[in-house]
Amino acid sequence: MPARTRLLRLDSPAATCALAARMAPRLDAGDVFLLSGPVGAGKTHFARCLIRALTTPDEEVPSPTYTLVQSYPSHDAEIWHADLYRLSTPAEIVELGLLEAFETAITLVEWPDRLAEMAPQSALSLEFAHAPDEESRTLTLSWSDPRWTPVLDTIPDA
């Protein structure tokens, strides 16, 4: 199936959380999010909001920049949040257990370029970018797996 894309404008951090909350009930084990964009564009904020929507709103969700991976229990599937910024070799991805998590958990990966050819073809790519307004972001969603179409059909156009 050819890749599909969709562009959204997120007018505030609250809009980013609303997007994550709307997607959360439709997720299953094996769903992978590839979160790209420059520092401060909203990758970690989206991940926190999604994790809180799948667990509890007061769940502490630290950035995994130094731990590389944080995991969270959920009623449906374990959630893995990975920040690959500090990785230098593909072997480290295998050591972290990410390949298994791609099949058994809901996985959010920041800096997915470090995955290279190990990035799952079934993943949903989210490219965050700064917008001219300081609070706003643009988000480009890309996918080829038809699994994502019904999830994204619930998201209104911005």
C-alpha positions as CSV (number, residue, x, y, z in Angstrom):
1,M,0.0,0.0,0.0
2,P,1.4,3.4,-0.8
3,A,2.2,5.8,2.0
4,R,-0.4,8.2,3.1
5,T,0.1,11.5,4.9
6,R,-1.9,14.0,6.8
7,L,-1.0,17.4,8.1
8,L,-2.3,18.8,11.3
9,R,-1.8,22.1,13.1
10,L,-1.7,21.8,16.9
11,D,-2.4,25.2,18.3
12,S,-1.3,24.5,21.8
13,P,0.2,21.9,24.1
14,A,-3.4,21.1,25.1
15,A,-4.2,20.3,21.5
16,T,-1.3,17.9,21.4
17,C,-2.7,16.2,24.5
18,A,-6.2,16.1,23.0
19,L,-4.8,14.4,19.9
20,A,-3.0,11.7,22.0
21,A,-6.2,11.2,24.2
22,R,-8.3,10.7,21.1
23,M,-5.9,8.1,19.6
24,A,-5.3,6.2,22.9
25,P,-8.4,4.0,23.1
26,R,-7.8,2.7,19.6
27,L,-4.2,1.4,20.3
28,D,-3.1,-2.2,20.6
29,A,0.1,-4.1,21.4
30,G,2.3,-3.9,18.3
31,D,1.5,-0.3,17.6
32,V,4.7,1.8,17.0
33,F,5.0,5.5,16.9
34,L,8.1,7.1,15.3
35,L,8.4,10.6,16.7
36,S,10.6,12.9,14.8
37,G,11.4,16.6,14.8
38,P,13.8,19.1,16.3
39,V,14.4,19.6,20.0
40,G,11.4,21.3,21.6
41,A,9.0,20.5,18.8
42,G,6.7,18.3,20.9
43,K,7.8,14.7,20.7
44,T,8.2,14.1,24.4
45,H,5.1,16.1,25.2
46,F,3.0,13.9,22.8
47,A,4.5,10.8,24.3
48,R,3.7,11.9,27.9
49,C,0.1,12.7,26.9
50,L,-0.4,9.4,25.2
51,I,1.1,7.5,28.1
52,R,-1.1,9.3,30.6
53,A,-4.1,8.6,28.4
54,L,-3.3,4.9,28.5
55,T,-2.4,4.8,32.2
56,T,-3.5,7.5,34.7
57,P,-3.5,11.3,34.2
58,D,-1.1,11.7,37.1
59,E,1.4,9.1,35.9
60,E,5.0,10.4,36.2
61,V,6.5,10.3,32.7
62,P,10.1,11.4,32.7
63,S,12.0,11.8,29.5
64,P,14.0,8.7,28.7
65,T,16.9,10.7,27.4
66,Y,19.3,9.3,29.9
67,T,17.7,5.9,30.7
68,L,17.0,5.3,26.9
69,V,13.8,3.4,27.7
70,Q,11.0,3.8,30.2
71,S,8.2,1.2,30.4
72,Y,4.7,1.6,31.8
73,P,2.0,-1.0,32.6
74,S,-1.4,-0.5,31.0
75,H,-4.6,-2.4,31.1
76,D,-4.2,-3.4,27.4
77,A,-0.5,-3.6,26.7
78,E,2.8,-2.5,28.2
79,I,3.9,0.9,26.9
80,W,7.6,1.5,26.0
81,H,8.9,5.1,25.5
82,A,12.4,5.2,24.0
83,D,14.7,8.1,23.2
84,L,17.4,6.9,20.8
85,Y,19.3,10.3,20.6
86,R,22.3,9.0,22.4
87,L,22.6,5.6,20.6
88,S,25.5,5.2,18.3
89,T,25.1,1.7,16.8
90,P,22.2,-0.5,15.7
91,A,23.4,-3.2,18.0
92,E,22.3,-1.1,21.0
93,I,18.7,-1.2,19.7
94,V,18.7,-5.0,19.9
95,E,20.3,-4.9,23.4
96,L,17.5,-2.6,24.6
97,G,14.9,-5.1,23.5
98,L,13.1,-2.7,21.2
99,L,12.6,-5.3,18.4
100,E,10.6,-7.4,20.7
101,A,8.7,-4.4,22.1
102,F,7.6,-3.5,18.5
103,E,5.6,-6.7,18.5
104,T,4.4,-6.9,22.1
105,A,4.0,-3.4,23.4
106,I,2.7,0.0,22.4
107,T,6.0,1.7,21.5
108,L,6.9,5.3,21.2
109,V,10.3,6.1,19.7
110,E,12.0,9.5,19.7
111,W,14.8,10.0,17.2
112,P,13.7,7.0,15.1
113,D,16.4,7.8,12.5
114,R,18.7,5.7,14.8
115,L,16.6,2.6,13.9
116,A,17.7,2.7,10.2
117,E,16.4,-0.4,8.6
118,M,15.0,-1.8,11.9
119,A,12.1,0.7,11.8
120,P,8.9,-1.3,11.5
121,Q,7.1,-0.8,8.2
122,S,3.8,-0.9,10.1
123,A,4.7,2.2,12.3
124,L,3.0,5.5,12.3
125,S,5.4,8.3,11.7
126,L,4.8,11.7,13.4
127,E,7.0,14.6,12.3
128,F,6.7,17.6,14.7
129,A,7.8,21.0,13.6
130,H,7.7,24.5,15.1
131,A,5.1,26.8,13.7
132,P,5.5,30.6,13.5
133,D,3.4,31.0,16.6
134,E,5.5,30.0,19.6
135,E,2.8,27.7,21.1
136,S,1.8,26.0,17.8
137,R,3.2,23.0,16.1
138,T,2.6,21.4,12.8
139,L,2.4,17.6,12.7
140,T,2.8,15.4,9.6
141,L,1.5,11.9,10.1
142,S,2.7,9.3,7.6
143,W,1.7,5.6,7.3
144,S,1.5,2.8,4.9
145,D,-0.1,0.1,7.1
146,P,-4.0,0.3,6.7
147,R,-4.2,-0.4,10.4
148,W,-3.7,3.4,11.0
149,T,-6.5,4.6,8.7
150,P,-9.4,4.0,11.2
151,V,-7.4,5.4,14.1
152,L,-6.6,8.6,12.1
153,D,-10.1,8.9,10.7
154,T,-11.3,9.8,14.3
155,I,-9.0,12.9,14.2
156,P,-10.7,16.0,12.9
157,D,-8.8,18.2,10.4
158,A,-7.2,21.2,12.0
